[in-house]
Amino acid sequence: SGPQGDRVVAFARKLDQEWVLVLAARFYSQLTEPETLPLGERVWGGNFLMLPEDAPGNWRETLTGSLHQSIETGDGQGLPLAEVFRYLPVALLTVGNEKRERGL
């Protein structure tokens, strides 16, 4: 949700208690200068990936090792896209709260 909500594609998969979220920025040429990735607060501030009601609150981004926690947005639980897209305009999130550094 948010002003850039239509510029993200995402899907979730669940098997028993295991979850995977995949996110990717799209159509972002109007959000940034040429050859600049759409990253961080400047591009994604105020935008959230809204989670299903039964989704967990703690997530680990497997490409960077960064941790993310959902917050209450008024419309339900959401992940702040400015944090999820801090390093890369794509994310592969799994359930977890253990940080594993990947060099970023």
C-alpha positions in Angstrom: 0.0 0.0 0.0 1.1 3.6 -0.4 1.8 5.9 -3.3 4.2 3.5 -5.0 2.1 0.4 -4.3 1.6 -0.4 -8.0 5.4 -0.4 -8.5 5.9 -3.6 -6.6 5.1 -7.2 -7.4 5.0 -9.7 -4.6 3.8 -13.1 -3.7 3.7 -15.3 -0.6 3.8 -19.0 -0.2 3.1 -21.0 2.9 3.6 -24.7 3.8 2.6 -25.6 7.4 4.4 -22.9 9.4 7.1 -22.1 6.8 6.6 -18.9 4.7 8.4 -17.3 1.8 7.8 -13.8 0.4 9.2 -12.6 -2.9 9.2 -8.9 -3.8 10.5 -7.0 -6.8 10.3 -3.4 -7.7 8.9 -2.7 -11.2 8.2 0.3 -13.5 10.7 2.4 -11.5 12.3 4.5 -14.3 10.1 7.4 -13.2 11.1 7.0 -9.5 14.9 7.4 -10.0 17.5 9.0 -12.2 18.8 6.8 -15.1 21.1 4.0 -14.0 20.0 4.5 -10.3 18.4 1.7 -8.3 15.2 2.5 -6.5 16.4 2.0 -2.9 15.5 3.2 0.6 13.4 5.9 2.2 13.7 8.5 -0.6 11.8 6.2 -3.0 9.8 3.8 -0.8 9.0 5.9 2.3 5.4 5.6 3.4 4.9 2.4 1.3 4.2 -1.0 2.9 3.8 -4.6 1.7 0.6 -5.6 3.4 0.8 -9.1 4.9 -1.9 -11.8 5.2 -3.6 -11.9 8.6 -1.9 -15.2 9.6 1.6 -14.1 8.4 4.4 -14.0 11.0 5.8 -10.7 12.1 9.6 -11.4 11.9 11.3 -11.9 8.6 14.9 -12.5 7.4 16.0 -11.3 3.9 18.0 -14.2 2.6 20.1 -12.2 0.1 21.4 -9.6 2.6 20.8 -11.3 5.9 18.9 -8.2 7.2 16.0 -8.6 9.6 12.5 -7.0 9.2 9.6 -6.8 11.5 6.0 -6.0 10.4 4.2 -3.0 11.9 0.6 -2.1 12.3 -0.3 0.4 9.5 -4.0 1.0 10.3 -4.9 -1.4 7.5 -3.3 -4.4 9.0 0.3 -5.7 9.4 2.8 -4.5 6.8 6.5 -4.5 6.0 8.0 -1.1 5.3 9.3 -1.2 1.7 12.0 1.5 2.5 13.6 -1.1 4.8 13.0 -4.2 2.6 14.4 -2.4 -0.4 17.3 -0.7 1.5 20.1 -2.6 -0.4 18.4 -4.2 -3.4 15.2 -3.7 -5.4 14.3 -7.3 -4.9 13.8 -9.4 -1.7 13.5 -13.1 -0.7 12.1 -13.1 2.8 11.7 -16.2 5.0 10.4 -16.5 8.5 13.1 -15.8 11.1 14.8 -13.4 13.5 18.4 -14.6 13.3 20.6 -12.2 11.5 23.1 -13.7 9.1 25.5 -11.3 7.4 26.0 -11.7 3.7 28.5 -8.9 3.2 26.0 -6.1 2.6 
